[in-house]
Amino acid sequence: MRLILLQDVKGVGKKGQSVEVSDGYASNYLLPRRLAVAETNRAKEVLNRQIQDKKDAEEQERARALEISNKLETITLEFAVKVGADQKMFGSISSKQIELELKEKHNVTIDKRRFLDKFPINNLGYSRLRIELSKGVVGIVNVHVVAKE
């Protein structure tokens, strides 16, 4: 029996694949558990429409990520921190602080888990942090750390 899988099934195939399985396996296991549907013209149309919708959503996400990436290139975040006598910072600037600064001052919402550079900034001067905005789209945010007067 030909079926279209609705979920990944170990040893059978991945979601969206058209597979050939025995009639008993299909009628006793896959179909009652809604892991697959019979391969009909209507089922193929629905699957193709779902695949196209997914591609369209990914393209929209990519376009939005490119827009945010271009906006991030123009932004330089300023942080004033306390320093010791030898110009050594007390503490560091974390990705959470950078996330909050972007959200509050520049209205850009980025999850801190998207940062590719996971290290905290613990020295004065300029730093560039990479952020994965979408699959294949990486934005760069500039951070400038100065000594607090």
URHU-V923069 format. One record per pair of residues at least 12 apart in sequence whose C-alpha atoms are under 8 Angstrom apart, sorted by the first residue. I is the first residue (numbers start at 1). J is the second residue. D is the distance in Angstrom with one decimal. If there is no record, write none. Layout:
BEGIN
I:J:D  I:J:D
END
This chain:
BEGIN
1:20:5.5  1:21:5.4  1:22:5.9  1:23:5.5  1:26:7.2  1:38:7.9  2:18:6.8  2:19:5.7  2:20:4.6  2:21:6.5  2:38:6.4  2:39:5.6  3:18:5.6  3:19:5.4  3:20:6.4  3:21:7.5  3:26:7.9  3:36:6.1  3:37:5.5  3:38:4.6  3:39:4.8  4:16:6.0  4:17:5.6  4:18:4.5  4:19:6.4  4:36:5.5  4:37:5.4  4:38:6.3  4:39:5.6  4:43:7.8  5:17:5.6  5:18:6.5  5:19:7.5  5:35:6.0  5:36:4.2  5:37:6.6  6:34:7.3  6:35:5.2  6:36:4.9  6:37:7.2  7:35:5.5  7:36:7.2  8:35:7.9  9:35:7.5  16:47:7.0  18:39:7.4  61:134:7.1  62:134:6.2  62:135:7.6  62:137:7.2  65:133:5.4  65:134:6.0  65:137:6.6  66:137:6.7  68:108:7.6  68:133:7.9  68:139:7.6  69:133:7.5  69:137:7.7  69:138:7.0  69:139:4.5  69:140:7.0  70:139:7.6  72:139:6.6  72:140:6.3  72:141:5.5  73:139:7.3  73:140:6.1  73:141:6.2  73:142:7.5  75:141:6.6  75:142:6.6  76:141:6.8  76:142:4.7  76:143:5.6  76:144:6.7  77:98:7.8  77:101:7.4  77:102:7.8  77:141:7.8  77:142:6.2  77:143:4.7  77:144:5.9  78:143:6.2  78:144:4.9  78:145:6.0  78:146:7.5  79:143:7.6  79:144:6.3  79:145:4.8  79:146:6.2  80:145:6.0  80:146:4.9  80:147:5.5  80:148:4.9  81:145:7.1  81:146:6.4  81:147:5.3  81:148:5.0  82:147:5.9  82:148:5.2  82:149:7.9  83:147:6.0  83:148:7.2  87:147:7.8  88:123:7.0  88:124:7.9  89:122:6.3  89:123:6.3  89:124:7.3  91:122:6.8  92:120:6.0  92:121:5.4  92:122:4.5  92:123:7.7  93:120:5.6  93:121:5.0  93:122:6.4  94:119:7.8  94:120:4.9  94:121:6.6  95:112:5.8  95:115:7.4  95:118:7.4  95:120:6.8  96:112:5.9  99:111:6.9  99:112:6.0  110:133:7.8  114:131:5.6  114:132:5.4  114:133:6.8  115:129:7.3  115:130:6.1  115:131:4.4  115:132:6.3  116:129:7.5  116:130:5.5  116:131:5.4  116:132:6.5  117:129:5.9  117:130:6.0  117:131:7.6  123:145:7.4  124:144:7.5  124:145:5.0  124:146:5.8  124:147:7.3  125:144:5.5  125:145:5.1  125:146:6.4  126:142:7.0  126:143:5.6  126:144:4.5  126:145:6.4  127:142:5.9  127:143:5.1  127:144:6.4  128:140:6.4  128:141:5.7  128:142:4.7  128:143:6.2  129:141:5.4  129:142:6.5  129:143:7.7
END
